[in-house]
Amino acid sequence: MVKVIVTGAAGHMGRIVKDLVEQSSDMEVAACISPSAADGALAHPEDFTGDADIVIDFSNHEGTEELMNYCTAHGVPAVVATTGQTEAEKACIAKAAESIPVFFSANMSVGVAFLTKIAKLAAQVFPDADVEIVEAHHNRKLDAPSGTALMLADAVKEVKTDAEYRCGRSGHCKREKNEIGISSIRMGNVVGEHEVFFNTGSQTITLKHSAHDRALFAEGALDAARFLLKQGPGLYGMDDLMGQE
């Protein structure tokens, strides 16, 4: 059985991951980590002294450095599904990947990974189009824009290399040609919606993904964990996971 440490275990996603691990036939929960130490969870990764095969992280980006230090010190691969990392925190992830396998994605949905691919293709086909991204999430989400919206924008920027992100539109000024507009909506219990618009002036191409159940992301994280256990040190993402299928 694969022994899993679940970080962010007291959060909504962490609880779903824990439940799915307990229900699986090939995994078991080795430890639950939560800063609040609620429901029997440990406050810090280093508080766990047992054996573990992998970490699945749905916590807070502020714990990135601590988690990467634990994983590298103990040689434990990590699936990082937390979003909102600073550049310094992303550097910690990249550094850890030099010695352990790390799976890092702003979104654990294969559908979103596909959306990212076709958004990049659309940018190639319509290089002069105005690009706008609209994302919606529940009213408890902390980061805006979402990590997924930024992932989509980054994919477009690989083609439109001079693009600049405009997060939220206000004031009195016209839209610049090289902008990628990103708008965030926070309301109710929306799981996650991402829509990318390409407008050429004569037509609009709309690409959209809607998540209906948060279990989608937890299931993807478990798939990522199974994939990662077969890999050597390195930084992996959804493209790598899809490439094996």
Order of alpha helices (4+ residues) and beta strands (2+ residues): beta-alpha-beta-beta-alpha-beta-alpha-beta-alpha-beta-alpha-beta-beta-beta-beta-alpha-beta-alpha
